[in-house]
Amino acid sequence: MGTYQHITLCIICKNFRSSSIGSTIAAVVVVVVVVVVVVVVVVPVEVVVVVVVIVVHLVVVIVVTLIIVVVVASSSSRSSTSS
């Protein structure tokens, strides 16, 4: 799991290194990882499973939203430069 997260972080860093969105995503990912570690250490397993399911859903929604925002931003910047 740790390796997977590390690879994901590398991909995110490479894709968004130049933009301010990238630093925001990196900060959010770090916070999420820290929170997950704390929760796993402190809270019982059943609660962790529920929280993980909720977090996964939230992450999917956030990723889809970010993709939409990036696509809209890139298309709007293209149209503004062409006109």
N, C-alpha and C positions, 0 to 999 in steps of 0.2 A: 504494500500500500504506500509506504514511504517513497519507494522508487517511482511509482506511478505519479504521485503528487509532484515529485521533483522534476520528472519529465514534463508534466503539464506546465509547471512553473517556467521551465526553460522555453517551452513553446510560446507561452504567453509573453515572456520577456522579449523573445526575439521578434514577435509580431508587433508589440506595442512599445518597443524600447524608446522610440523617438517622441511618442505622444504623451500628453499629460494623463490620458485615459489609462495608459499602461501603468504609471506609478500608482494611480488610484486603485486599479485592479490588484496590483501587487500588495498594496497595503491591506485591501479587503481580504485577500487570500491569506496573508499572514495572520490577521486578526481571527479569521475563521479557523485556521489550523490551531492557533493557541486556545481558542474557546473550546474546540473539539477535544483537545488534549486534556484541558482542565475538567471538562464534563465527564470524559471517560474515566478520569482518575477519581472524581468525587461521587458521581451519580450511579445508581444501580443500572444493571444491563437493560432491563425492560424499557426504562425511560430513555436510555441512550439510543435504542433501536428506533423509538418513536421520533426522537429528535433528529436522528440521522435521516430518516425518511423525509421529514419536513425540510431539513437543510438541503437534501438532494433536489427536492421539488423547487425550493427557492433558487438554488444555483442554476437549475435548468431555465427557470423563468428569467433570471438575470442575464444568463448567456444569450438566450434568444433575443432579449431586449437590446443587449449590447450589439449583437450582430445586426439587428434592424437599424439601430442608431448609426452604426458604422456605414452600412450600405446607403442609408439616406444621406448621411453627411458626404460620402464620396460622390454620390450621384448629384447632389446639390452643388458641390464644389466644381464638378465637371461642367454642369450646365452654366454656372456663373462664369467660369473661365471661357467657355465657348461663346457666350453672348457678351 
